[in-house]
Amino acid sequence: MKRRQQAFAASTLTMVVISVFRAASLPAGPPGGPAQDLAAIEQLHRQDVAATLSGDPAALAELWTDDAVRLEQGEEANIGRPAIRAADERSRAAHPKARIVKYVPEIRDVTIADGWAFEWGYFTGSYKEAADGEEKPFRARLLRVLKKQKDGSWRFARVMWNTSD
């Protein structure tokens, strides 16, 4: 009986050691848990505000995945980060004196699942067509899909918005 107990203990210990080594050798997934994911998504939101207020197409492009899709009211779909950046550059060139004065996203809900996040809400803001121009307010609805990156950061994968009445 004692021999069986020793054999069972040795077998169990061997299985535990193998499991530990197997788990340690598996590639690590993206860092983070729910709290870290929310913090990283909030960081993306802050970057979005800063890039939008700067009006810099390069800074805005960094917020998107390579295969991102942007659907804007009254426009053709922008598919891929290069297309999104090109559209932003064309807009800037067409309106060189225009600038966003205020941009305030109001995210109402964020759901995170398997490396993806889904959020909806509104954004308000204002813009000027020229430095001495009248400040014009706007409000819009948004729906965004975010994708978690290997380093634990998040980027926009799909975004659609339209102005609110």
Salt bridges, closest charged atoms under 4 A:
ASP37 OD1 - LYS148 NZ 2.73
GLU42 OE2 - HIS45 ND1 3.41
ASP48 OD2 - ARG144 NH1 3.19
GLU62 OE2 - ARG81 NH1 3.82
ASP66 OD1 - ARG81 NH2 2.67
GLU72 OE1 - ARG70 NE 3.57
ASP88 OD1 - ARG70 NH2 2.99
GLU89 OE2 - ARG85 NE 2.87
GLU106 OE1 - ARG108 NH2 3.67
GLU106 OE2 - ARG139 NH1 3.23
GLU119 OE1 - HIS45 NE2 2.85
GLU119 OE2 - ARG144 NE 2.76
GLU129 OE2 - LYS136 NZ 2.99
